[in-house]
Amino acid sequence: MFQIQTIRNDFPALHQKVYGKPLIYFDNAATTHKPKPVINAVNEMNSLINGNIHRAFHYLGNVCTERYEEARETVRAFLNAPHTDEIIFTAGTTSAINMAAFSFGERYVGEGDEIIITEAEHHSNLVPWQLLCERKNAVLKVLSVDDDGRLQTEKLPQLFSKKTRLLCIAQASNVLGIINPIREIVATAHAHGVPVLVDGAQGVVHGGIDVQDADCDFYVFSGHKLYAPTGVGVLYGKRKWLEEMPPYQSGGDMIASVSLTHTTFNTLPLKFEAGTANFTGVYGLKKAIEYIQNVGLSAIHDYEQTLVRHAVQLMQTIQGLHIYGTAAPKTTVLSFNIDGVHPTDAAQMLDKMGIASRSGHLCAEPLMHRFHTQGMLRFSFAFYNTKEEITATVTALDKIKKMLI
């Protein structure tokens, strides 16, 4: 059985009050809270095991280096990547995408070449490609979504041409919650000779991925959406691309040899890890992955889906409430509007009741334009949330509607 109370006891942040009310935290798509094993690991690293990695020959440096590289193997196994040197630690999803956009772009994208994205991308998987296209005088093509929020994958083949260099797509939408058919999309792209970058920020925490099964060329995600510390993330890339791509940043640890006239670069993955790494955050990421694996990924998925079904059932009782993204399968993200209620007004009133939600354009303005709205209200659940919290929140939402209309 899913031991929800035992799990909740592992997350200290859940047991606080906001404006005198017990916290109900439904902003997990933005960032998740951290369990005690992660908090304890970070505290230990900060208070005791602190020494720069890959440089020192003293005890603390050696221990930090061992933990850092152990974390790389943990991530490799978690993604089922073939090789540890294909796992590059970054500052997060945004950092990883910018790294890929610069390095891949420098090596493979030229004037008149094309990059394909989708209409449902987070700004972090849109703006870096816009900048690349501006820098290289390349062309950005867009795959649209239908009224249900589903990608119009039947239109994808016609977007490819001999000049297409990369397809960039989210595993799951941070607005619609819809999980995209990544394996099928990758297969279509590969049939046209085009590599694929998958933004896993919202997918890695809801079911994860097997990068060999999906056959994606790049995969990125953030630790802080996976119950790990902020400031740490991952770029997975196939060796054949990473070995050819130039480094994104330069400095210490990414060099093999330096003279005043020439520098040679280190081997993978260090070629892409310039400077002092966030070894504390990386070790926290390792502990976060171990924590959810101990709970059980399938158990987490099944429990989270009961939360979504419960929420949808209750929210449908509120007249004038419209949920965006009705296609299946979905993560725990529910974005919606209520006729006559501004989403930010509702979010502010929920906050005063101790309920954390998200409102606005949700870092996806093109998707707001697609659905003809200025913004949305978003609930996003984690496996430490409960049906009771959802019931209380929907009751509060109905009261807010009656107050504002």
Summary of the structure (lengths in Angstrom):
residues: 405
radius of gyration: 21.9
end to end distance: 42.5
largest distance: 71.2
contacts: 1403
relative contact order: 0.16
helix: 42%
strand: 19%
